[in-house]
Amino acid sequence: MSPMDVRHTGLNLPQVGDTASLGIEWAERRYDVTWLGFLLEHSVMVTAPRVSGTLVPVYVNDGITIRYIRDNHVHGFKTRVLVFNRNPYPHMHLEYPEAIAEHRVRSAHRVVMRLEGRMVADGREETVTILDISDSGARIQSTREDLAVDAEVELHLAVEFAGTREDLSLASVVKNANLNEDHDQLLMHYGLAFKDMESMQRMMLRGFIYEQLCRQRANL
C-alpha cells in the first residue's frame, strides 16, 4: 500500500514491511511481526509470530493487540485472528480495526525515582532499586559488590505508558561502580548503559519517563 492508500483509510496504519509488536491474549510476551498490508474494512495482514525460527501457535478468534511506531507516535489497536495460513508462507489475516489509539512520545531526559527491578548477571538474579533512568541507561542500587566495569547484565523492569503495561528486559553494560551509604547501609551503585534496545522498547521507556517527569513536576 502506498502512503496515499494509508491516509485514505482514515487510520494511521503501518507501511508494508514495517515491524509491528504483536501480543496474544494468552501469551506473556510479545512478538515482532512484519506488516504485509490490508484490505479496507475487511482485514489486515501480518506474518505469523516466531521464536527462534519456530512458529508460535495462534488460533482463529484469538485476541490480538498490535503496536507500532510511526512519526514519533506509538499506535495500537485490538483485533482478533480471522485466518491463519501456512501457504505460501505463514501469515495471518486479522480483523480490520475500528479505531487506533495514538500517543505521542516526546523526548525525555533522566528521571530520578526509586523503582524496584531485577538484575541478572553471571546467571544470578537479584532484586535491585532503580535510582534514575533515561532511554540510554540507568543507575541502580544493589547489594552485589563483585560486578566490574564492562560486565554485561540484564535489567528487568515493568513500565506503564498511556495505560499500557510492559515488562522490559534491557541488555546493559556496567559503566561505573561506586560504594555508597544508604540509611546506614553500604550498597553498590552501578551505572548501566543500555545496548541493542528494540525500537518499541525505547519508545515505551521514553513514554514512561516522560509521564514520570510530568507527574513529578505537577507535584512541585
N, C-alpha and C positions, 0 to 999 in steps of 0.2 A: 504493500500500500504506500502511496506517496504521501508526503506531509499534507497535501491538499485533501486527500481522502480522509486522513485522520481528523482534520479540523471539521470536515463536512459532517462527521458523526455527532458533533457537539460534545464528545467526550475526548479527553486528552489521553488517548491510548498510545502504547509504545509503537515504535517503528519495527518493521520486520528485521530480525537479527538482534534486537535489544535483549539484554538479560533481565529477567524478572525473578523475584523471590516468591516461591510457591509454598504455601502451608496447607496441610491436610488436617481435617478436623480431629483425626485420631493420632496424629504424629506429634512428637515433642519438638522436633527440629524442623527447619525449613530447607528448601532445596532450590538451587539455581536452575532455571529452565530458560529456553530460548523462545521468544515471541515469533510466531510464524504468520500471523495475520488474523483477519476476521471477516465475517460476512455480516453487514449491517443488520442489527436487530435479530440475528439468528444465533451466531456463536463466535467465540474467539478460539484461536488455536495455538497451542504451545507444545514443545517437546515434552516427552514423558520424563519425570524426575529419575535420576540415577544417583547411586552412591558407589564410588569407586568402580564405575562401569556396570554395576548391577542395577537392573530396573527396580524401582520402588513399587510395590503392589498398590494400585489405585483402582477403584471400582466405580461403576456408574452410580450416580447420585451422591458420591462422597462430597462433603462440604469442602470448599477450597477458598483460600484467601490469596490474592495476588497483590504484590507490592512492586513498585518500580520507581525509578528516578528519571525525571525529565526537567530540564531547565531549573535546577536547584530546588526542585519540589519533590517531596515524597508523595506518590499517588497509591491508592489502594482500593480494592473492591472485593466483595464477597460473591461467590458463584458456586456452581456445582458441576460435576462431571456429567456430560451428556453421552460421550462416546470415547472409548479407549481403543485405538487402532495400533496394531503392530506392523502393518504394511503401509507404504514401502519402508517405513521406519517407525519406531514407537512415538506416537503423539496422541494428544487429547483434544477433543472439542469441549469447550466449557460454555456454560450458559452466558449469553451476552449480558453484560452488566446494565442495570437500570440507572445506576449513578456511580460516580467515582469520587472518593474523598481525596482532598488535596491539601497538603500542608507545606508551607514554605519553610525551608531550613536556612536560617540566617547564620552567618559566620559567628562563631562563639570563641571566646578566649578561655583561659583556665578558670575553673570554678573550685573554690575551697569548700570542702564538705567532710563529713565523717560517714562513709558508706561501707557496709560490710561486703566483702568479696571473698573469692577463693583464689589461691595461687598454687599452681602445680609446677614443681621444679625437681629434676632428678628423680622422677617417679614418686615424689612425696607431695601430698596435698595438705594445705593448711588454710585456716580462716585468717584473713588479713583485713586491715582497715584502710580504705582508700581515703587519703587526706586531701588530695586535689587531683583534678583530671582535666585534660584537654583532648582534642581529637588526634593528638600526636603522642601522648604519653600520660603517665600518672605518677604520683608519689604515694607510696604505700607504707604502712607500718606493720612490722612483722616481728614475731619472737625468734625467728630463724636468723642466725648470725653468720652462716657459712657461705652465703652467696657472693661470688666475686663479680667484679665489673666484667661485662661482656657475657655473663651467664644467660642462657636462654630459658625463659619461663613462660607460662601461660596464665593470664589473668582472666578470671571468670566473674562477671557481674551482671546484675539484672537492671535494665534501664526501662524507662517508660517515656514515650513521646506521643503526643496527640492521642492519648487514650489507648495506645498500643504498647504492650509489654514485650520486651525482647531480652533473651538471655544471650549475652555476648561472650565469646571465647576469643581473647585477643592475644596472639603471639607477640611476645615482648622480649626486649633485651635490657639487662641491668646496665644503667649508665653511671650510676654513683651509689655509694652505700655509706651511711653515717649512723653512728650510735647516738641516740637521743634519749633524754629523760622525759617520761610522761607519767604524771601522777606518782612520783617517787619510784617509778619502774623504768629500767633501762631497756629500750626497744630499738630495733634497727629500722631506719628509714631508707627505703630503696627508691631511686628514681628510675622509672621504666620508660623505654621508648617503644611504641607500637611498631610492628612491621607487617607487611603483606596484608593489610586490612582490606576486606571487601568493601566495595562502594556502598552497599546497603548498610553494612555495619557502621561505616564512617558517618553516613547521613543520620542514622538513628542516634549515634553518640553525639553528634553535633546538636541535633534537636533536643536531646535530653539535657545537654549542658546549657543550651540557650534557655530552656524552661526553668532550670535551676537558678540561673542568673536573674531571670525576671522575678522569680519568687523572692529571692534574697533582696533585690532592690525594692520590691514592694513592701518589705518589712522594715526598711530603713526609717 
